[in-house]
Amino acid sequence: MMIIVPVFDVFSIEDNFLVSYEDIENANKNNLFGNFIDGELVKKEEETGLEKSTSGEIIFKLFGFIPIRKVSVVLASDDDYYIGGSPIGLSIYSDGGIVIDDDENPSIKEGDIITKIDGVEFSKIEDFESVLKDKDEVEVSFIRKNKELKTLLKVKNEKGKYKLGLTVKDNVTGVGTLTFVNTKTGKYGALGHAIVEDKGGSVVPVCDGNVYSCNLIGITKGEKNKPGQLRCVFVQAKKNMGTIELNNKFGIKGVLTNKNGLVDENLTAKVGGRYSVTPGKAFIVSDISGIKEEYEIEIIKVNYQKKANDKSLVFRVKDKRLLNLTGGIVQGMSGSPIMQNGKIVGAVTHVFLSDPTKGYGVYTDWMV
């Protein structure tokens, strides 16, 4: 009898991942846990007030009857999701001041994000001076490469105006792709990876933000060691399409208040957890050709992830239409939905610089 090496080590699987009964059934069928181990998904019947629990647990059994491990899980929702694929404009007001000029303070670098001054949380740039007034020195808390640091800075009094010798901004804009939208709540996921400050590389904390419709004006094709990009424009003065409430390593979240032009209400699907993803045929959804289309890809590696990471799987673009249009994966396509077996199982996140026909994707688990 052929021994199948398990894709997932049941003793290393973490709690609280997204899963459905169908996922576990398929995992058992495909021996993803090995020849002799099956998983049994059991829903926990719990209620808190009027809310029903969506939690459960998987009991892994050796030879079908010897329990060897129990893992808590989140049951995949039965909700339907609009399938994304449209470029969107993103504007974030940061929960902190982003340093863009640091000439007078060597302890602060361009790209650092100031979060507090003398213990007072940063709110607006206009509030800086009132905190500095009548002080000679202040303690500045800031984020650099996602680490919280502190330093002391001298306060300058220039004819009654108090300054630190820094130039800061509190707004970041960019372009990404919408991944999915809950048909009931309007809650969406997009981009698949964090919006970061260019110089410092820190994830930009969100105070407020908006999503805008975006016009594609051109495509720069990707080449080896030269990533391509979607050239898009959006106008912030126009009505925004939704809010941005969270920015983390798996993209942005918020509520879409205007679906017009961003989703096709006839195209919906369920979301799938990582245990519904297998190597083989899949599709990227995108409307960069002018209409929303599915482009064939091949998932060539499925990474087991004990910890959350935005490089969950590796794929290769197979569809000649997309290769002719973009050369593969280009900047701006991040967030494009990855579909397999009729489910939204992930989103495009990164391209291989050495080969633009190959890219990374993040599991939907991490995004929802």
PyMOL commands that set and color helices and strands:
alter all, ss='L'
color gray80, all
select helices_A, chain A and resi 21-29+125-132+274-276+320-326+364-367
alter helices_A, ss='H'
color red, helices_A
select strands_A, chain A and resi 17-19+37-43+47-48+51-52+55-62+66-75+81-83+87-101+113-117+120-121+137-144+147-154+156-158+161-163+167-182+187-190+206-213+215-220+229-233+242-243+246-248+251-255+268-271+280-286+293-302+313-317+337-340+343-352+355-363
alter strands_A, ss='S'
color yellow, strands_A
deselect
rebuild
show_as cartoon
